[in-house]
């Protein structure tokens, strides 16, 4: 068991918390967010930049792509134990 999982388990066990199924909540307000009691929140983000273009067919040339995906990012942001905020993006 990792240290982080051990710490979370110890915090939950010492507070006499209800079962984990009662503590996990998922909402979809602006983006999907998973909340695990007062211990952890994780909001998932997805960003992309897409260009769509259309060219008339030109004889003797190769066709050009209609959709060009420039940038794509996925990220997670939230809070751990109401004290530490985090943000991860790739």
Backbone torsions as a table, in degrees:
resi	resn	phi	psi	omega
1	UNK	NA	135.5	-178.9
2	UNK	-74.4	163.5	-178.9
3	UNK	-62.6	-43.8	-179.1
4	UNK	-62.7	-43.0	179.1
5	UNK	-65.5	-37.2	177.6
6	UNK	-64.8	-39.9	179.0
7	UNK	-66.2	-45.3	178.8
8	UNK	-61.4	-44.2	178.9
9	UNK	-61.4	-42.6	-179.3
10	UNK	-65.4	-40.4	178.7
11	UNK	-63.9	-45.9	-179.6
12	UNK	-66.3	-38.9	-178.6
13	UNK	-70.0	-34.6	-176.8
14	UNK	-77.8	-20.4	-178.4
15	UNK	-91.2	-3.0	-177.6
16	UNK	63.2	40.8	-175.9
17	UNK	-69.3	151.8	175.0
18	UNK	-66.0	170.9	-179.0
19	UNK	-55.4	151.7	-174.8
20	UNK	-59.5	-34.1	-179.2
21	UNK	-61.6	-30.2	179.6
22	UNK	-78.5	-17.1	-176.6
23	UNK	-95.7	-20.7	-175.9
24	UNK	-84.8	126.7	-178.9
25	UNK	-134.9	137.3	178.9
26	UNK	-123.6	128.7	179.8
27	UNK	-125.8	158.4	179.6
28	UNK	-131.3	62.0	179.3
29	UNK	-76.0	-77.5	174.9
30	UNK	-99.7	-30.5	178.7
31	UNK	-153.1	163.2	178.7
32	UNK	-65.7	131.4	179.2
33	UNK	-131.8	131.7	175.7
34	UNK	-109.3	127.0	177.6
35	UNK	-117.6	129.6	177.0
36	UNK	-115.0	90.9	-178.1
37	UNK	54.6	-138.8	175.7
38	UNK	-98.3	9.9	-173.7
39	UNK	-89.9	-41.6	-171.3
40	UNK	-149.0	138.0	166.7
41	UNK	-126.0	143.1	179.8
42	UNK	-140.8	112.6	176.4
43	UNK	-102.2	131.4	-175.9
44	UNK	-101.5	131.6	179.6
45	UNK	-121.5	148.5	174.1
46	UNK	-139.2	126.8	178.6
47	UNK	-126.8	142.8	174.2
48	UNK	-149.7	153.2	174.9
49	UNK	-122.0	119.5	-176.6
50	UNK	-126.9	134.8	173.6
51	UNK	-108.8	136.0	177.0
52	UNK	-119.8	127.6	-179.9
53	UNK	-141.8	157.2	-179.4
54	UNK	-137.1	127.6	179.1
55	UNK	-117.6	144.8	173.5
56	UNK	-69.6	149.1	178.9
57	UNK	-64.8	131.2	177.2
58	UNK	-112.2	126.3	-179.2
59	UNK	-64.2	138.6	176.1
60	UNK	83.4	7.0	178.6
61	UNK	-123.0	156.7	176.4
62	UNK	-73.8	151.2	179.0
63	UNK	-71.5	147.0	-179.3
64	UNK	-100.6	150.4	179.9
65	UNK	-66.0	140.5	179.5
66	UNK	-84.6	-33.2	-177.8
67	UNK	-118.3	130.7	-179.4
68	UNK	-126.3	114.4	-179.9
69	UNK	-89.6	106.7	-175.7
70	UNK	-81.7	-55.9	-175.1
71	UNK	-135.7	143.1	174.4
72	UNK	-140.5	131.2	178.7
73	UNK	-134.7	144.5	172.0
74	UNK	-128.2	141.6	-176.9
75	UNK	-147.5	159.7	175.8
76	UNK	-131.2	133.5	176.7
77	UNK	-140.2	152.4	179.7
78	UNK	175.4	-153.7	-174.8
79	UNK	-139.9	143.0	176.8
80	UNK	-117.1	125.4	177.5
81	UNK	50.6	34.8	177.4
82	UNK	55.3	7.4	-178.0
83	UNK	-114.1	-33.4	-173.8
84	UNK	-117.1	124.6	174.7
85	UNK	-97.0	146.6	178.8
86	UNK	-138.6	157.7	176.3
87	UNK	-150.8	124.9	179.5
88	UNK	-125.2	129.7	-179.7
89	UNK	-139.5	137.6	178.7
90	UNK	-140.2	NA	NA
